[in-house]
Amino acid sequence: MVRGLLGIRPAVPADEAAIRRLLARSARPCVRSWWWEEYLGAETFLLAFADDRLVGALLALPDDSPVAWVRLGVLAPEIPAGLWLDATLPRLEPPLQALNARMLAWTDVGGWLGEALRAREFHPLARLVSLVKDDRRLPPAPPGPPCSVRPATAEDIPALAGLDHQAFPPPWWFSAATLERIRQEAACFLVAERDGLLIGYVEARPADHGAHIGRLAVAPLFQRQGVGAFLLRTVLTRLWEKGVEEVTLNTQEDNRSSRCLYERFGFRPVGPRIVAWWRTL
């Protein structure tokens, strides 16, 4: 039973162990898509307390975009979601605005938060589907590769950030700093070239189950020319060479071209659909 209002304060480094315990005990699926430990002490990393117990943690950050995404969101099972949001959002919005964020976006993993978000003027942004591939079958390869593929280097990152902004709308942008961090920690990060020009990239990150393809991007002028399929074929082959047995990825439910590509390569839906929500700040 929760009595009264929740106490809210910024997270500090000494809170790391308590946050990990909350992540371990919460029965609700949580958002955990960032290096949250590095932001302990940030004004946009807020903790919620009930009777001096840590019951919620929320980190939101923009990434070279007017959109700030919730990067860590976890709540104890006994705390009403609306109570948490009403206590946390008013404290979160001013520091996000100071970082030039104009929109807050939140991925509702598990579907337990959607109605509380809707009641607080959040709107659906996208429905996401998770896909998995756990076999090594590939479709027949067309004759002649459409491009060359090689591992990404640090020198590629500025151009890849520009390509990323061309290929995706602002809510989904990656900054150069984020791309470099991903490159350093990736299980596989490849770029596609044609005549010395970078025209696409794919990155896969280590995951508990094997690997997760976080991004497959092709510059708009070179889409529908087989570049994405070639990148996907190559990254899967490289991951298998590393011993990876299962590969997952997420894509928007209404992105027919992407879903068609992944299904052609044997990816199948797994788990419930995920809804991303947004509201203005």
C-alpha positions as CSV (number, residue, x, y, z in Angstrom):
1,M,0.0,0.0,0.0
2,V,1.4,3.4,-1.0
3,R,0.5,6.3,1.3
4,G,0.5,9.9,0.1
5,L,2.6,11.3,-2.7
6,L,5.8,9.9,-4.1
7,G,9.1,11.6,-3.4
8,I,11.1,12.6,-6.4
9,R,14.8,13.5,-6.7
10,P,17.6,13.2,-9.2
11,A,19.6,9.9,-9.3
12,V,23.2,10.0,-8.0
13,P,26.0,7.5,-8.4
14,A,25.3,6.0,-4.9
15,D,21.9,4.9,-6.2
16,E,23.2,2.5,-8.8
17,A,22.9,-0.7,-6.6
18,A,19.3,0.2,-5.6
19,I,18.3,0.8,-9.2
20,R,19.7,-2.6,-10.2
21,R,17.7,-4.2,-7.4
22,L,14.5,-2.4,-8.6
23,L,15.2,-3.7,-12.2
24,A,15.6,-7.2,-10.9
25,R,12.4,-7.3,-8.8
26,S,10.0,-5.3,-11.0
27,A,7.4,-7.6,-12.6
28,R,6.6,-5.0,-15.2
29,P,8.6,-5.0,-18.5
30,C,10.9,-2.0,-18.4
31,V,12.5,0.3,-20.9
32,R,16.3,-0.3,-20.7
33,S,17.9,0.9,-23.9
34,W,20.8,3.1,-22.9
35,W,24.0,3.3,-20.8
36,W,22.0,4.6,-17.9
37,E,24.8,4.1,-15.3
38,E,26.7,7.0,-17.0
39,Y,23.9,9.5,-16.4
40,L,23.6,9.1,-12.6
41,G,23.6,12.7,-11.5
42,A,21.8,14.1,-14.6
43,E,18.8,16.4,-14.1
44,T,16.8,14.2,-16.4
45,F,17.4,11.0,-14.4
46,L,14.7,11.0,-11.7
47,L,14.0,8.5,-8.9
48,A,10.7,8.0,-7.1
49,F,10.4,7.0,-3.5
50,A,7.6,5.7,-1.3
51,D,8.2,5.5,2.4
52,D,11.9,5.9,1.7
53,R,11.9,2.9,-0.7
54,L,13.0,3.3,-4.3
55,V,10.0,2.4,-6.4
56,G,10.7,4.1,-9.8
57,A,13.4,5.3,-12.0
58,L,13.1,7.4,-15.2
59,L,15.9,8.6,-17.5
60,A,15.1,10.6,-20.7
61,L,17.6,12.1,-23.1
62,P,17.6,13.7,-26.6
63,D,20.1,12.4,-29.1
64,D,20.9,15.0,-31.8
65,S,17.2,15.4,-32.3
66,P,14.3,17.5,-30.9
67,V,12.9,14.3,-29.5
68,A,13.9,13.0,-26.0
69,W,13.4,9.3,-25.6
70,V,12.9,7.5,-22.3
71,R,16.1,5.5,-22.0
72,L,15.3,3.8,-18.7
73,G,11.9,3.4,-17.2
74,V,11.1,1.0,-14.4
75,L,8.4,1.0,-11.7
76,A,7.7,-1.3,-8.8
77,P,4.6,-3.5,-9.3
78,E,2.7,-2.0,-6.4
79,I,2.9,1.6,-7.6
80,P,0.1,2.9,-9.9
81,A,1.5,4.1,-13.2
82,G,-0.5,7.3,-13.1
83,L,0.7,8.3,-9.6
84,W,4.3,7.9,-10.9
85,L,3.8,9.9,-14.0
86,D,2.0,12.7,-12.2
87,A,4.9,13.0,-9.8
88,T,7.7,12.6,-12.3
89,L,6.8,14.3,-15.5
90,P,6.5,17.9,-14.2
91,R,10.0,17.6,-12.8
92,L,11.3,16.1,-16.0
93,E,10.1,18.5,-18.5
94,P,12.0,21.7,-17.6
95,P,15.5,20.1,-17.9
96,L,14.5,18.4,-21.1
97,Q,13.4,21.7,-22.6
98,A,16.8,23.2,-21.5
99,L,18.4,20.5,-23.7
100,N,16.3,21.8,-26.6
101,A,14.0,18.8,-26.6
102,R,10.5,19.6,-27.9
103,M,9.0,16.1,-27.7
104,L,9.1,13.3,-25.2
105,A,8.8,9.8,-26.6
106,W,8.2,6.6,-24.6
107,T,8.2,2.9,-25.7
108,D,5.6,1.0,-23.8
109,V,7.1,-2.4,-23.4
110,G,4.5,-4.9,-22.3
111,G,1.5,-2.6,-22.7
112,W,1.1,-1.8,-19.0
113,L,1.7,2.0,-19.4
114,G,-0.3,2.9,-22.5
115,E,-3.6,4.0,-20.9
116,A,-1.8,6.1,-18.3
117,L,0.2,7.8,-21.0
118,R,-2.9,8.5,-23.1
119,A,-4.6,10.1,-20.1
120,R,-1.6,12.5,-19.9
121,E,-1.8,13.7,-23.5
122,F,0.6,11.2,-25.1
123,H,-0.3,10.0,-28.6
124,P,0.7,6.9,-30.5
125,L,3.8,7.4,-32.5
126,A,4.4,4.0,-34.0
127,R,3.6,0.3,-33.4
128,L,6.7,-1.8,-33.3
129,V,7.0,-5.6,-34.0
130,S,9.9,-7.8,-32.7
131,L,11.2,-10.4,-35.2
132,V,13.6,-13.3,-34.6
133,K,15.6,-15.6,-36.8
134,D,17.0,-18.8,-35.3
135,D,17.9,-20.8,-38.4
136,R,20.6,-20.3,-41.0
137,R,18.5,-20.4,-44.1
138,L,19.0,-17.5,-46.6
139,P,17.1,-16.7,-49.8
140,P,18.9,-17.1,-53.1
141,A,21.4,-14.4,-53.7
142,P,20.9,-12.3,-56.9
143,P,23.8,-12.2,-59.3
144,G,26.5,-9.6,-58.6
145,P,26.7,-7.6,-55.4
146,P,25.1,-4.1,-55.5
147,C,27.9,-2.6,-53.4
148,S,31.0,-3.5,-51.4
149,V,30.8,-4.0,-47.6
150,R,33.5,-3.6,-45.0
151,P,33.7,-3.0,-41.2
152,A,32.9,0.6,-40.1
153,T,35.7,2.8,-38.9
154,A,35.7,5.9,-36.7
155,E,36.3,8.0,-39.8
156,D,33.0,6.8,-41.2
157,I,30.9,8.1,-38.3
158,P,30.2,11.7,-39.4
159,A,29.1,10.5,-42.8
160,L,27.0,7.8,-41.3
161,A,25.2,10.3,-39.0
162,G,24.3,12.3,-42.0
163,L,23.0,9.2,-43.8
164,D,21.0,8.2,-40.7
165,H,19.3,11.6,-40.8
166,Q,18.4,11.2,-44.4
167,A,17.1,7.6,-44.0
168,F,14.9,8.2,-40.9
169,P,12.5,10.9,-39.5
170,P,13.7,13.0,-36.5
171,P,12.3,10.7,-33.7
172,W,14.6,7.9,-34.8
173,W,17.8,9.8,-35.4
174,F,21.2,8.7,-34.0
175,S,23.9,11.2,-33.3
176,A,27.5,10.7,-34.3
177,A,28.5,10.2,-30.7
178,T,25.9,7.4,-30.3
179,L,26.9,5.7,-33.6
180,E,30.5,5.8,-32.4
181,R,29.6,4.2,-29.1
182,I,27.6,1.5,-30.9
183,R,30.5,0.9,-33.2
184,Q,32.9,0.4,-30.3
185,E,30.6,-2.1,-28.6
186,A,28.9,-3.8,-31.6
187,A,29.1,-7.5,-32.4
188,C,29.2,-6.4,-36.0
189,F,29.1,-3.0,-37.7
190,L,29.3,-2.8,-41.5
191,V,29.1,-0.1,-44.1
192,A,28.1,-0.3,-47.7
193,E,30.1,1.6,-50.3
194,R,29.6,2.3,-54.0
195,D,32.3,4.2,-55.9
196,G,33.8,5.4,-52.6
197,L,30.5,6.7,-51.4
198,L,28.9,5.4,-48.1
199,I,25.4,4.4,-49.0
200,G,24.2,2.3,-46.1
201,Y,25.1,0.6,-42.8
202,V,24.0,-2.2,-40.5
203,E,24.9,-2.7,-36.8
204,A,24.2,-5.7,-34.5
205,R,24.8,-5.6,-30.8
206,P,25.5,-8.5,-28.4
207,A,22.4,-9.7,-26.6
208,D,21.6,-12.4,-24.0
209,H,20.0,-14.5,-26.7
210,G,22.7,-13.9,-29.3
211,A,22.6,-10.6,-31.2
212,H,20.2,-7.8,-31.9
213,I,20.2,-5.8,-35.2
214,G,19.7,-2.3,-33.9
215,R,19.8,-0.5,-37.2
216,L,19.8,-1.2,-41.0
217,A,19.9,2.0,-43.0
218,V,20.2,2.8,-46.7
219,A,20.5,6.3,-48.2
220,P,17.2,7.2,-49.9
221,L,18.8,7.5,-53.4
222,F,20.1,3.9,-53.2
223,Q,17.0,2.2,-51.7
224,R,15.2,-0.6,-53.6
225,Q,18.5,-1.6,-55.3
226,G,19.3,-4.6,-53.2
227,V,21.7,-2.8,-50.8
228,G,19.6,-3.5,-47.7
229,A,19.3,-7.2,-48.6
230,F,23.0,-7.4,-49.2
231,L,23.8,-5.8,-45.9
232,L,21.4,-8.1,-44.1
233,R,22.8,-11.2,-45.7
234,T,26.4,-10.1,-44.9
235,V,25.7,-9.2,-41.2
236,L,23.9,-12.5,-40.6
237,T,26.8,-14.5,-42.1
238,R,29.3,-12.6,-40.0
239,L,27.3,-13.2,-36.9
240,W,27.0,-16.9,-37.6
241,E,30.8,-17.0,-38.0
242,K,31.0,-15.6,-34.5
243,G,28.8,-18.4,-33.2
244,V,25.6,-16.5,-32.8
245,E,22.5,-18.8,-33.0
246,E,19.6,-16.3,-32.6
247,V,19.2,-12.8,-34.1
248,T,16.4,-10.4,-33.3
249,L,15.4,-6.9,-34.5
250,N,12.5,-4.5,-34.3
251,T,10.7,-2.7,-37.1
252,Q,7.6,-0.6,-37.4
253,E,4.5,-2.6,-38.0
254,D,3.4,-0.5,-40.9
255,N,6.8,-0.5,-42.7
256,R,5.9,-3.0,-45.4
257,S,9.1,-2.9,-47.3
258,S,11.2,-3.6,-44.2
259,R,8.9,-6.4,-43.0
260,C,8.9,-8.0,-46.4
261,L,12.7,-8.0,-46.5
262,Y,13.0,-9.5,-43.0
263,E,10.3,-12.1,-43.7
264,R,12.1,-13.1,-46.9
265,F,15.2,-13.8,-44.8
266,G,13.2,-16.0,-42.4
267,F,12.5,-13.6,-39.6
268,R,9.3,-14.3,-37.8
269,P,7.3,-12.2,-35.3
270,V,7.9,-12.9,-31.6
271,G,6.2,-11.4,-28.5
272,P,3.5,-8.8,-28.4
273,R,3.5,-5.6,-30.4
274,I,5.1,-2.6,-28.8
275,V,3.6,0.9,-28.9
276,A,5.8,4.1,-28.9
277,W,4.1,7.2,-27.6
278,W,4.9,10.9,-27.7
279,R,3.8,14.2,-26.3
280,T,5.0,17.8,-26.8
281,L,7.1,19.4,-24.0
